[in-house]
Amino acid sequence: MKMTTISDIYAAINPMPAMLSAKGKVMPDVTFMIHANARITIHMNWKKPFAPHDWETDCECFSGDTFEESLERAITFINELPSAEQAKLHHFMGKLGNLIDAGKDAGIAVDYLNPLLDTMKRLSANVITHRPA
């Protein structure tokens, strides 16, 4: 059985904040945790997009019976994240969708909502057809 050293762990997790930053995550932090009577965990957190306060964060945890198992899950998660550009577009679309819903709920005239709905349709079509190089 191969013993994973603390140097191995640092070498594996130290690049992860930069990998998350490349995917558009702001102020990412990666922690390796071993708790008694629990699985081995890699914990990642980052500031929520466009949040006004640093304490407003999102996080993901990846646990396994071995460090390598936790690492594989964490790396797979990072690799499957959308690009930074796609993440910004999805965030904007979510905000626009919320604005449209708020307008409908408030009884805002259709004349004001239709341009927003048209924009949302165009953005949705771009997301579906956009293929990064």
N, C-alpha and C positions, 0 to 999 in steps of 0.2 A: 504494500500500500504506500503510495507516494504521500509524503507529508507536505502540506502547503505551508510555506513560511510567511511571516509577516511581510517580508520583502516582496514575495509573490503577490500578496493581497494588495499592497500599495501599488505595485507595478500595474495591476489590473484595474484598480478603481481610480487612480490618479487621472487618467485621461477622460474619465466619464463626464466631469463637469464641462469640459470643452466640447465633448460630443453632444451634450444636451444644449449648450449654447449655440452650436451649429444648427440645431433644429429649432432655434428661436426661443428656447427657454431662458428666462432672465434670472440671474443670480442663483444658478443651480448649486446644490450641495449634495454630496454623496457620502453616505456613512455605511460602514460595515459593522454589524452587530452580532454578538454571540450572547445569548441569554441562557441561564441554566434551564434545563428541561424544555428547550425549545429548538426550533430549527435555526439554521444560519441565515441571516437576512442582510440584504443590501437595500438600504433606504435612500430614496432620492427625493429631493424637494426643490421647488423653484417658485419664484414670485409669480402670482397670477398675472396674466396679461393685462396691462394698462391699469393695474390696481394702484390706488393712491398710497397704500401703506406697505412697508416691507413685510409685515407679519401676515399679509394675505397671501397664502401659499397653496400650491397644489402638491401632492406627493404620490409616490408609488413605492410599494415594497415588494421585494422578490425574495422568497424563502426557498430553501432546499435543504436536503440532508447533508450536502457538501458545499464548500465554497464554490466549486466549479459549477454545480447545478444552479446556485443562486446567480452566479455571474452570467451564465448562459441565458437565463431568463431576463436579466437586466439588459444585457446587450441586445437581445432580440427586441425588447420593448423599444429601446432607443432607435434601432435600425428601422422599425416599423412606424415611427412617428412621421407625420407629414413634414415636408420641408418648412423652413421658417416662413417662406413666402405663402405657402398653402395654409399654414396655421394662422397667419395674420388675416388672410382672406376669410377663412372659416369663422374666426372671431368676429370680424366685421359683419359677416352675413348673419351671425347670431344676434348681434346688436341691432341690425337692420330689421330682422324678423321680429324682435321684441318691440321695436318702435312701431312697426306696422300693426302688430297685435294691440298695442296700447292705443293707437289711433282708432282702430276698429271698435275697441271697448269704449272709447270716449265718444264715439259717434262722429268722428271727424269726417268731413265731406269726402266722398269718393274722388272728387277732382284733386284733392291733396294726396290721397293714398295711391292713386293709380301710377304716378311716376315712381313712387317707391316700390310698388309691386313690379313694375317693368324692370327696374334696376335689379331687384332680387332675381327675377327670371333670367336676366342676362348674366348675372354673376353665377347662378346655378348652372347655366349652360356652359360657361367658361370652366367651371370646376370639373364638370363631367368630361369635356373635350380636351382640357389642357393636359399635355403630356410633356413634363420637363425633359430637357436634353440629357 
